[in-house]
Amino acid sequence: MTDAINISSDYDASIAAAVCEHIADGLPLAEACERAGGDLGRTIRTRRIMRWVAAKEPNGSGEFAKLYAAALSERDQLREHVADTYIAQALAIADDSSSDRCESGIVNTEVIQRSKLRVDTRLKLAAKLAPNRYGDKVAITTPEPLEVVVRHFTGDAKP
């Protein structure tokens, strides 16, 4: 592929809108292209969309760059909403002890283990979808860069 490809002649607003709509719905780019292609009755290659993204302004107006950025922002908001839903479901499952015992009063360990798996799965998915909110890592930020000073002490220093 050469750099001589004319991006503006390749740009199609209907394709751009369809792909970005599917991205905003939470689909990854490859699947968004496939679905949009099905909607429009044509094949849409991921590479084509990535060329538009790399070109920043495929039609000279910046229309696609704005549309794509908005779709990514909507997708991020959707992911946080889905993560919140998973957390709420995990709490509901953890709080529900109605099936923990059989009719005879014996502890039903299979139900308890399945509930634990359901809770753990939802917590892991929430952490992946919204790592800043539900991830295990704590991000420490400072308004200014930190300066680290390393001093080497020898054994002959006296207290």
Protein Blocks (a to p, Z undefined) as FASTA:
>chain_A
ZZkbcfklmpcfklmmmmmmmmmnopafklmmmmmmmmnopacdfklmmmmmmnopanon
ommmmmmmmmmmmmmmmmmmmmmmmmmmmmmmmmmmklmpcfkopacfklmmmmmmmmmm
mmmmmmmmmmmlmmmbdcdddfbdcddddddddfkbcZZ
